[in-house]
Amino acid sequence: MLTFSFLTLFPELLAPFAAEAIVGKARERGLIDVRLVNMRDFSGNKHLKVDDAPYGGGAGMVIRVDVAERALASLPPADEVILLTPAGAPFTQAVAEELATRSHLAFLCGRYEGFDARVEGLVTRELSIGDFVMMGGEAAAACVLEAVARLVPGVIGDPDSHRADSFSSGLLDYPEYTRPPEWRGLGVPEVLRGGNHAAVAAWRRAQALERTRQRRPDLLASAALSPQDSTVLSALGATTQELQAWNAPPAPVPRRPRRKKPQETRKE
Ligand SMILES: C[S@@+](CC[C@H](N)C(=O)[O-])C[C@H]1O[C@@H](n2cnc3c(N)ncnc32)[C@H](O)[C@@H]1O
């Protein structure tokens, strides 16, 4: 069972994502659990105020670190405490796969100008869902929930169904078709209706390679490409230089700088 705990000022925004569709069914089946924690319950004051003005001045309000600390302390121990922030590492399929192996994930959803920076001493990682700024972390939390929960064994009926998904194999997914066989003059590729499974698999792999080359060639550098894939890419017009770059071993990931512990931060 994988438990997601979301610390938020707006639990009602996340409630439908936790209750409906496949996530809701997975909860009913005991495969995952979702806990919504209202950080206002840990304000420590009768006005339920969780934020304050930023030191140094400027617009907006900042969520207090002691509120986040008390809210986190109310949870059972988490394998990971994740701060959702535009300044975080990009949330990718590889990160989703890693998180799906954990037992308890806690997420801090910000609002206003975000959290007091000292919250970094309470978290194991920071994640961003893209290079844009939203008004709060709840939509980011819903994205992470949707992406991670479907990777928990048993949540999706067919365990093979996500292996070909975009990014799982390092490539974008191949195009899919269903009935009707003819729609507004557009047919379905003949190979998909011929019943030859090997031919279907080869066509799908070639389509995934072609789509990835056209739309996200950056992905090819870290995809596991077989000699057959290189032949297909070459037939699609890839140059020798491109093929060499895509087949080169990936560059090492730079190590993260060590985090400061809370007691090491400057006191005002
Ligand atoms: C208005 S934003 C704060 C933005 C912050 N001042 C900055 O520029 O980095 C409020 C909250 O929304 C959430 N948020 C906004 N954009 C996000 C993104 N791209 N990924 C993850 N969380 C995001 C974070 O939890 C953040 O604390």
The ligand as an SDF file (V2000), in Angstrom:
LIG
                    3D

 27 29  0  0  0  0  0  0  0  0999 V2000
    2.5100   31.4130   -6.4730 C   0  0  0  0  0  0  0  0  0  0  0  0
    3.4460   29.9610   -6.1840 S   0  0  0  0  0  0  0  0  0  0  0  0
    4.8920   30.6080   -5.4480 C   0  0  0  0  0  0  0  0  0  0  0  0
    5.8940   30.9210   -6.4820 C   0  0  0  0  0  0  0  0  0  0  0  0
    7.2390   31.3540   -5.9170 C   0  0  0  0  0  0  0  0  0  0  0  0
    7.2000   32.6960   -5.4500 N   0  0  0  0  0  0  0  0  0  0  0  0
    8.2820   31.2250   -7.0340 C   0  0  0  0  0  0  0  0  0  0  0  0
    8.3540   32.1010   -7.8650 O   0  0  0  0  0  0  0  0  0  0  0  0
    8.9630   30.1770   -7.0820 O   0  0  0  0  0  0  0  0  0  0  0  0
    2.6050   29.2140   -4.8330 C   0  0  0  0  0  0  0  0  0  0  0  0
    2.7980   27.7120   -4.7280 C   0  0  0  0  0  0  0  0  0  0  0  0
    2.3180   27.0720   -5.8970 O   0  0  0  0  0  0  0  0  0  0  0  0
    3.0090   25.8490   -6.0910 C   0  0  0  0  0  0  0  0  0  0  0  0
    3.5160   25.8350   -7.4830 N   0  0  0  0  0  0  0  0  0  0  0  0
    3.3720   26.8160   -8.4020 C   0  0  0  0  0  0  0  0  0  0  0  0
    3.9160   26.4730   -9.5580 N   0  0  0  0  0  0  0  0  0  0  0  0
    4.4050   25.2280   -9.4110 C   0  0  0  0  0  0  0  0  0  0  0  0
    5.1000   24.3300  -10.2700 C   0  0  0  0  0  0  0  0  0  0  0  0
    5.4110   24.6460  -11.5130 N   0  0  0  0  0  0  0  0  0  0  0  0
    5.4410   23.1200   -9.7860 N   0  0  0  0  0  0  0  0  0  0  0  0
    5.1570   22.7790   -8.4960 C   0  0  0  0  0  0  0  0  0  0  0  0
    4.5060   23.6010   -7.6340 N   0  0  0  0  0  0  0  0  0  0  0  0
    4.1360   24.8080   -8.0800 C   0  0  0  0  0  0  0  0  0  0  0  0
    4.1180   25.7910   -5.0600 C   0  0  0  0  0  0  0  0  0  0  0  0
    3.7060   24.9110   -4.0230 O   0  0  0  0  0  0  0  0  0  0  0  0
    4.2090   27.2250   -4.5830 C   0  0  0  0  0  0  0  0  0  0  0  0
    4.6470   27.3110   -3.2500 O   0  0  0  0  0  0  0  0  0  0  0  0
  1  2  1  0
  2  3  1  0
  2 10  1  0
  3  4  1  0
  4  5  1  0
  5  6  1  0
  5  7  1  0
  7  8  2  0
  7  9  1  0
 10 11  1  0
 11 12  1  0
 11 26  1  0
 12 13  1  0
 13 14  1  0
 13 24  1  0
 14 15  1  0
 14 23  1  0
 15 16  2  0
 16 17  1  0
 17 18  1  0
 17 23  2  0
 18 19  1  0
 18 20  2  0
 20 21  1  0
 21 22  2  0
 22 23  1  0
 24 25  1  0
 24 26  1  0
 26 27  1  0
M  CHG  2   2   1   9  -1
M  END
$$$$
